[in-house]
Amino acid sequence: MAQAVVHTRMSEQEYLEFERSSPDKHEYADGEVFAMAGGTLEHSAIATSLLAELRIPLLGRGCRVLTSDMRIKIQATGRYVYPDGSVVCTRPEFTDEKRDTLLNPRVIIEVLSDSTEAYDRGDKFAGYRTIASVEEYVLASQRAPRIEVFSRQQDGSWSLRIYGPGERAALVSLGFALEVDRVYTDVFAPDAA
């Protein structure tokens, strides 16, 4: 999902006012506002599948699975982002009474695209690591059935585990695993005639 600068040198408060009145989504970083572009069929299918697979095992456990509509603020950098999905398992904390900018996700999910993969693995992940509540960062490939799970360790370091076809991607912080094959079922199916 490519991004283009919409407006430069906007304060956080100006951004929030702008964003809350806009029909489109925009991320915010260092005073700049970036328009969020639409994704591919595969991107949408993978994101939907991941969130659906997360929802069922978390029913009744006090966790909420959130879509890309939930904005997250990275307080250490002042950046506002829209991940493809997130999970919050404690009382949600927000920037204000509008309840549209989450501060304390436990798990963050991104579906990789050609235009954002470097950002998702680089600056965005660096920002996510500063959020104390984040225990796992999930990256799903759009090119092949592959799920990467970065997990925060006791000492604050992060470990990476990569899962492919026939495997189960362990989400230790949530106490279950995603079946890679189920997540990718029908994603790469030929288009209907």
PAZAPA-4460 file (N, C-alpha, C; in steps of 0.05 Angstrom, whole numbers, plus 32768, in hexadecimal, padded with zeros to 4 digits):
% residues 193
    n_x    n_y    n_z   ca_x   ca_y   ca_z    c_x    c_y    c_z   seq   type   mol
   8011   7FE9   8000   8000   8000   8000   8012   8019   8000     1      M     A
   8016   8024   7FE9   8027   803C   7FE6   801B   8054   7FF4     2      A     A
   802C   8065   7FFD   8023   807D   800B   802F   8095   7FFD     3      Q     A
   8020   80AB   7FFE   802A   80C4   7FF3   8025   80DA   8008     4      A     A
   8037   80ED   8009   8034   8103   801C   801C   8113   8014     5      V     A
   800A   8118   8027   7FF2   8128   8022   7FF7   8145   802A     6      V     A
   8003   8149   8041   8007   8164   804C   801F   8162   805F     7      H     A
   802F   8176   805F   8047   8176   8070   8043   8188   8088     8      T     A
   8054   8183   809C   8055   8193   80B4   803A   8198   80C2     9      R     A
   802E   8183   80C9   8014   8183   80D7   801A   817A   80F4    10      M     A
   800E   8187   8107   8011   817E   8123   8000   8165   8127    11      S     A
   8006   8157   813D   7FF6   813F   8143   7FD8   8145   8146    12      E     A
   7FD2   815B   8153   7FB6   8163   8157   7FA9   816A   813C    13      Q     A
   7FB8   8178   812B   7FAD   817F   8110   7FA9   8165   8100    14      E     A
   7FBC   8152   8103   7FB8   8139   80F5   7F9F   812A   80FE    15      Y     A
   7F9B   8128   8118   7F84   811A   8122   7F6A   8127   8119    16      L     A
   7F69   8142   8119   7F51   8150   8110   7F4C   814A   80F2    17      E     A
   7F62   814C   80E3   7F61   8146   80C6   7F57   8129   80C1    18      F     A
   7F64   8116   80CF   7F5F   80FA   80CB   7F42   80F3   80D2    19      E     A
   7F39   80FE   80E8   7F1E   80F7   80F1   7F08   8102   80DF    20      R     A
   7F0E   8115   80CF   7EFB   8120   80BC   7EFF   8116   809F    21      S     A
   7F13   8106   809B   7F1A   80FC   8081   7F0C   80E1   807B    22      S     A
   7F02   80DD   8063   7EF7   80C3   805B   7F0D   80AE   8056    23      P     A
   7F26   80B7   8053   7F3C   80A6   804D   7F4F   80A4   8065    24      D     A
   7F5F   808F   8065   7F72   808B   807B   7F8D   8097   8074    25      K     A
   7F9A   80A2   8089   7FB4   80AE   8086   7FC5   80A7   809E    26      H     A
   7FDF   80A1   809A   7FF1   809D   80B0   8000   80B8   80B4    27      E     A
   800C   80BA   80CC   8019   80D3   80D4   8035   80CC   80DF    28      Y     A
   8049   80DB   80D5   8064   80D7   80DF   8073   80F1   80DC    29      A     A
   807F   80FA   80F2   8090   8111   80F2   8084   8129   80E4    30      D     A
   806A   812E   80EA   805D   8146   80DF   8052   8142   80C3    31      G     A
   8057   812B   80B7   804D   8127   809C   8036   8113   809C    32      E     A
   8023   8116   8089   800C   8105   8087   800E   80F5   806D    33      V     A
   800A   80DB   806F   800D   80C9   8058   7FF2   80BB   8052    34      F     A
   7FE9   80BE   8039   7FD0   80B1   8031   7FD5   8093   802F    35      A     A
   7FC2   8083   8039   7FC3   8066   8037   7FB6   805D   801D    36      M     A
   7FC5   804E   800E   7FBB   8044   7FF4   7FAC   8029   7FF9    37      A     A
   7F9B   8022   7FE7   7F8D   8009   7FE9   7FA0   7FF1   7FE4    38      G     A
   7F97   7FDA   7FEB   7FA7   7FC2   7FE8   7F9D   7FB0   7FD2    39      G     A
   7FAB   7F9A   7FCE   7FA4   7F86   7FBA   7F8F   7F73   7FC5    40      T     A
   7F84   7F63   7FB3   7F71   7F4E   7FBB   7F7E   7F3B   7FCF    41      L     A
   7F97   7F33   7FC9   7FA5   7F21   7FDB   7FAA   7F2E   7FF7    42      E     A
   7FB2   7F47   7FF7   7FB6   7F55   8010   7F9D   7F55   8021    43      H     A
   7F87   7F5C   8015   7F6E   7F5D   8023   7F65   7F42   802D    44      S     A
   7F68   7F2E   801C   7F61   7F12   8024   7F71   7F08   803B    45      A     A
   7F8B   7F0D   803A   7F9D   7F03   8050   7F97   7F12   806A    46      I     A
   7F93   7F2C   8069   7F8D   7F3B   8081   7F73   7F32   808D    47      A     A
   7F5E   7F2E   807D   7F44   7F24   8086   7F47   7F09   8093    48      T     A
   7F55   7EF7   8085   7F59   7EDC   808F   7F68   7EDC   80AA    49      S     A
   7F7D   7EEB   80AC   7F8C   7EEC   80C6   7F7A   7EF5   80DD    50      L     A
   7F6A   7F0B   80D8   7F59   7F15   80ED   7F43   7F01   80F5    51      L     A
   7F38   7EF3   80E1   7F24   7EDF   80E6   7F2F   7EC8   80F6    52      A     A
   7F47   7EBF   80EF   7F54   7EA9   80FD   7F5B   7EB1   811A    53      E     A
   7F61   7ECA   811F   7F67   7ED4   813A   7F4D   7ED6   814B    54      L     A
   7F38   7EDE   813F   7F1F   7EE4   814E   7F14   7ECC   815D    55      R     A
   7F12   7EB5   814F   7F05   7E9E   815B   7F13   7E94   8175    56      I     A
   7F2D   7E8F   8174   7F39   7E85   818D   7F3A   7E9A   81A4    57      P     A
   7F36   7EB3   819D   7F37   7EC8   81B2   7F1B   7ECF   81BE    58      L     A
   7F06   7EC3   81B3   7EEB   7EC8   81BD   7EEA   7EC2   81DB    59      L     A
   7EDF   7ED5   81EA   7EDC   7ED1   8207   7EF5   7ED2   8218    60      G     A
   7F0B   7EDA   820B   7F25   7EDB   821A   7F2D   7EF8   8220    61      R     A
   7F1C   7F0B   821B   7F22   7F27   8222   7F33   7F35   820E    62      G     A
   7F39   7F29   81F7   7F49   7F35   81E2   7F36   7F40   81CC    63      C     A
   7F3E   7F55   81BF   7F2F   7F60   81A9   7F41   7F60   8190    64      R     A
   7F37   7F55   817A   7F45   7F55   8161   7F3B   7F6D   8151    65      V     A
   7F4E   7F7E   8149   7F47   7F98   813C   7F50   7F98   811F    66      L     A
   7F40   7FA5   810E   7F46   7FA8   80F2   7F59   7FBF   80ED    67      T     A
   7F5E   7FC4   80D4   7F70   7FDA   80CC   7F62   7FF5   80D0    68      S     A
   7F4A   7FF6   80DA   7F3D   800F   80E0   7F47   801B   80FA    69      D     A
   7F53   800A   810B   7F5E   8014   8125   7F7A   801F   8122    70      M     A
   7F7B   8039   8126   7F95   8047   8124   7FA5   8042   813E    71      R     A
   7FBF   8040   813C   7FD0   803D   8153   7FE4   8054   8154    72      I     A
   7FE8   805E   816C   7FFC   8073   8170   8015   8066   817C    73      K     A
   802C   806C   816F   8045   8063   817A   804F   807B   818A    74      I     A
   804B   807A   81A4   8051   8092   81B5   806E   809B   81B4    75      Q     A
   8081   8088   81B2   809D   808F   81B3   80A5   80A1   819B    76      A     A
   8097   809D   8184   809E   80AC   816C   8089   80C1   8164    77      T     A
   8071   80BF   8171   805B   80D1   8169   804F   80C9   814F    78      G     A
   8055   80B1   8145   804A   80A7   812C   802F   809A   8130    79      R     A
   801D   809E   811C   8003   8092   811C   8001   8080   8104    80      Y     A
   7FFA   8067   8108   7FFA   8053   80F3   7FE0   8042   80F3    81      V     A
   7FDB   8035   80DC   7FC5   8023   80D9   7FCF   8007   80D2    82      Y     A
   7FD4   7FF6   80E5   7FDD   7FDB   80DE   7FC5   7FCC   80D1    83      P     A
   7FCB   7FB6   80C4   7FB6   7FA6   80B7   7FA4   7F99   80CC    84      D     A
   7FAE   7F96   80E4   7F9E   7F8B   80FA   7FAE   7F8D   8114    85      G     A
   7FA0   7F8A   812A   7FAD   7F8A   8144   7F9B   7F7C   8158    86      S     A
   7FA6   7F75   816F   7F98   7F68   8184   7F9F   7F77   819E    87      V     A
   7F8A   7F7D   81AD   7F8E   7F89   81C8   7F81   7F76   81DC    88      V     A
   7F8F   7F6F   81F1   7F85   7F5C   8205   7F83   7F67   8221    89      C     A
   7F88   7F80   8225   7F84   7F8D   823E   7F70   7FA4   8239    90      T     A
   7F6A   7FB3   824D   7F58   7FCA   8249   7F64   7FDC   8234    91      R     A
   7F56   7FE2   821E   7F62   7FF3   8209   7F67   800F   8214    92      P     A
   7F7F   8019   820C   7F86   8034   8213   7F87   8045   81F9    93      E     A
   7F7B   805D   81FA   7F79   806D   81E3   7F86   8089   81E7    94      F     A
   7F8B   8097   81D2   7F96   80B2   81D4   7F83   80C6   81E0    95      T     A
   7F69   80C1   81DB   7F54   80D3   81E6   7F39   80C6   81E6    96      D     A
   7F25   80D5   81ED   7F0A   80CA   81F0   7EFD   80C0   81D5    97      E     A
   7F09   80C7   81BF   7EFE   80BE   81A5   7F01   80A0   81A1    98      K     A
   7F14   8093   81AF   7F18   8076   81AF   7F1F   806C   8193    99      R     A
   7F2E   807B   8183   7F35   8073   8168   7F53   8071   8163   100      D     A
   7F62   8074   8179   7F7F   8071   8177   7F89   8061   818F   101      T     A
   7F90   8048   818A   7F98   8035   819E   7FB5   8039   81A6   102      L     A
   7FBB   8036   81C0   7FD6   8039   81CA   7FE3   801F   81D3   103      L     A
   7FD3   800A   81D8   7FDE   7FF2   81E5   7FD6   7FD7   81D7   104      N     A
   7FDD   7FD4   81BE   7FD8   7FBA   81B1   7FEB   7FA5   81BC   105      P     A
   7FE2   7F8C   81BC   7FF4   7F76   81C4   8001   7F6A   81AB   106      R     A
   7FF2   7F67   8196   7FFB   7F5B   817D   7FF5   7F6E   8166   107      V     A
   8008   7F72   8154   8004   7F83   813C   8009   7F71   8124   108      I     A
   7FF7   7F75   8110   7FF8   7F65   80F8   7FFB   7F77   80DF   109      I     A
   800E   7F6F   80CE   8011   7F7D   80B4   8013   7F68   809E   110      E     A
   8005   7F6D   8088   8008   7F5D   8070   801B   7F6C   805E   111      V     A
   8031   7F5E   8056   8046   7F6B   8047   803E   7F70   802A   112      L     A
   8044   7F88   8020   8040   7F8E   8004   805B   7F98   7FF9   113      S     A
   805E   7F98   7FDF   8077   7FA1   7FD3   807E   7FBD   7FDB   114      D     A
   8069   7FCF   7FDD   806F   7FEB   7FE2   8074   7FF1   7FFF   115      S     A
   806B   7FE0   8012   806E   7FE6   802E   8080   7FD3   803E   116      T     A
   808A   7FBE   8031   8099   7FA9   8040   80B1   7FB5   804F   117      E     A
   80C0   7FC5   8042   80D8   7FD1   804F   80D0   7FE2   8067   118      A     A
   80BB   7FF1   8064   80B0   8002   807A   80A6   7FF0   8091   119      Y     A
   8096   7FDB   808A   808B   7FCA   809E   80A0   7FBB   80AE   120      D     A
   80B6   7FB4   80A1   80CC   7FA6   80AE   80DF   7FB9   80BC   121      R     A
   80E0   7FD2   80B3   80F4   7FE5   80BD   80E8   7FF9   80D1   122      G     A
   80E3   8011   80C7   80DB   8027   80D9   80C1   8021   80E8   123      D     A
   80AE   8014   80DB   8094   800E   80E8   8099   7FFA   80FF   124      K     A
   80A8   7FE5   80FA   80AE   7FD1   810E   80BE   7FDD   8125   125      F     A
   80D1   7FEF   811E   80E1   7FFC   8133   80CF   800C   8145   126      A     A
   80BB   8019   813A   80A7   8028   814A   8096   8015   815B   127      G     A
   808D   7FFF   814F   807C   7FEC   815E   808B   7FE1   8176   128      Y     A
   80A5   7FDC   8172   80B5   7FD1   8188   80B6   7FE3   81A1   129      R     A
   80B1   7FFD   819D   80B1   8010   81B4   8097   8010   81C4   130      T     A
   8083   8002   81B9   8069   8000   81C8   806C   7FE9   81DC   131      I     A
   806C   7FEF   81F5   8071   7FDB   820A   805E   7FC4   820A   132      A     A
   8045   7FC9   8202   8031   7FB4   8202   8033   7FA0   81EB   133      S     A
   8042   7FA7   81D6   8044   7F96   81BE   8056   7F7E   81C5   134      V     A
   804B   7F66   81C3   805A   7F4E   81C8   8060   7F3E   81AF   135      E     A
   8050   7F42   819A   8056   7F34   8181   804E   7F46   8169   136      E     A
   805E   7F42   8154   805A   7F51   813B   8059   7F3B   8125   137      Y     A
   8042   7F3B   8117   803D   7F26   8103   803E   7F32   80E7   138      V     A
   804F   7F26   80D6   8051   7F2F   80BA   8048   7F17   80A8   139      L     A
   8035   7F1D   8096   802C   7F08   8084   8033   7F10   8067   140      A     A
   803E   7EFD   8059   8047   7F01   803D   802F   7F02   802A   141      S     A
   8030   7F12   8016   801C   7F13   8001   8024   7F01   7FE9   142      Q     A
   803D   7EF8   7FE9   8048   7EE9   7FD3   8046   7ECB   7FD6   143      R     A
   8046   7EC1   7FEF   8046   7EA5   7FF4   803B   7EA0   8010   144      A     A
   8032   7E88   8016   8028   7E82   8032   803F   7E83   8046   145      P     A
   8043   7E9A   8052   8059   7E9E   8066   8051   7EB2   807A   146      R     A
   8053   7EAB   8093   804D   7EBD   80AA   8066   7EBF   80BB   147      I     A
   806F   7ED7   80C1   8085   7EDC   80D2   807B   7EE8   80EC   148      E     A
   8085   7EDD   8102   807D   7EE7   811C   8095   7EF0   812C   149      V     A
   8096   7F0A   8131   80AB   7F15   8142   80A0   7F16   815F   150      F     A
   80AE   7F0B   8172   80A4   7F09   818E   80B8   7F17   81A0   151      S     A
   80AD   7F28   81B2   80BE   7F36   81C6   80C6   7F21   81DB   152      R     A
   80E0   7F21   81E1   80EA   7F0E   81F5   80EB   7F1C   8211   153      Q     A
   80F0   7F0C   8225   80F1   7F17   8241   8105   7F2D   8244   154      Q     A
   811C   7F2C   8235   8131   7F40   8238   812C   7F58   8226   155      D     A
   8115   7F58   8217   810F   7F6F   8206   8118   7F6B   81E9   156      G     A
   8128   7F56   81E4   812F   7F51   81C8   8118   7F44   81BA   157      S     A
   811B   7F41   819F   8106   7F36   818F   8110   7F1D   8180   158      W     A
   8100   7F08   817F   8107   7EF1   8170   80F4   7EEE   8158   159      S     A
   80FE   7EE2   8143   80EE   7EDE   812B   80EA   7EC0   8125   160      L     A
   80D2   7EB9   811F   80CC   7E9E   8116   80BB   7EA0   80FC   161      R     A
   80C3   7E91   80E8   80B6   7E92   80CE   80A7   7E77   80CA   162      I     A
   808E   7E79   80C2   807D   7E62   80BE   8073   7E60   80A1   163      Y     A
   8072   7E48   8096   8069   7E44   807B   8053   7E30   8079   164      G     A
   804D   7E26   8061   8038   7E13   805D   803A   7DFB   806F   165      P     A
   8024   7DF2   807A   8023   7DDB   808C   802B   7DE1   80A8   166      G     A
   8032   7DFA   80AE   803B   7E01   80C9   8027   7E12   80D8   167      E     A
   802B   7E14   80F2   801A   7E24   8103   802A   7E3B   810F   168      R     A
   8022   7E54   810A   8031   7E6B   8113   8029   7E71   8130   169      A     A
   803B   7E6B   8143   8036   7E6E   815F   8035   7E8C   8167   170      A     A
   801F   7E93   8174   801B   7EAD   8180   801A   7EA9   819E   171      L     A
   8032   7EA9   81AA   8035   7EA2   81C6   8025   7EB5   81D8   172      V     A
   8025   7ECF   81D1   8017   7EE3   81E2   7FF9   7EDF   81E2   173      S     A
   7FEF   7ED1   81CE   7FD2   7ECB   81CD   7FCB   7EAF   81D4   174      L     A
   7FDF   7E9E   81D6   7FDB   7E82   81DF   7FD0   7E70   81CA   175      G     A
   7FD5   7E75   81B1   7FCC   7E62   819B   7FDD   7E67   8183   176      F     A
   7FD7   7E57   816E   7FE7   7E59   8155   7FD4   7E5B   813D   177      A     A
   7FDD   7E6A   8129   7FCF   7E6D   8110   7FD8   7E57   80FD   178      L     A
   7FC5   7E4A   80F0   7FCC   7E36   80DC   7FD1   7E45   80C2   179      E     A
   7FEA   7E45   80B8   7FF1   7E54   80A0   7FDF   7E4C   8089   180      V     A
   7FDA   7E32   8085   7FCA   7E29   806F   7FAE   7E35   8070   181      D     A
   7FA2   7E36   8088   7F87   7E42   808B   7F87   7E60   8084   182      R     A
   7F9B   7E6E   808D   7F9D   7E8B   8088   7F9E   7E90   806A   183      V     A
   7FAC   7E7F   805B   7FB0   7E83   803E   7F9C   7E73   802D   184      Y     A
   7F89   7E65   8038   7F75   7E57   8029   7F67   7E6A   8016   185      T     A
   7F67   7E64   7FFD   7F59   7E73   7FE8   7F65   7E8E   7FE1   186      D     A
   7F7B   7E96   7FEE   7F87   7EB0   7FE9   7F93   7EB1   7FCD   187      V     A
   7FA0   7E9C   7FC4   7FAD   7E9C   7FAA   7F9C   7E8C   7F95   188      F     A
   7F82   7E89   7F9B   7F71   7E7A   7F89   7F6D   7E8A   7F6F   189      A     A
   7F6A   7E7C   7F59   7F66   7E8A   7F40   7F4C   7E9A   7F41   190      P     A
   7F4B   7EB1   7F33   7F34   7EC2   7F33   7F1C   7EB3   7F27   191      D     A
   7F04   7EB7   7F32   7EEC   7EAA   7F26   7EE6   7EB7   7F0B   192      A     A
   7EDC   7EA7   7EFA   7ED6   7EB0   7EDF   7EBB   7EBF   7EDF   193      A     A
***
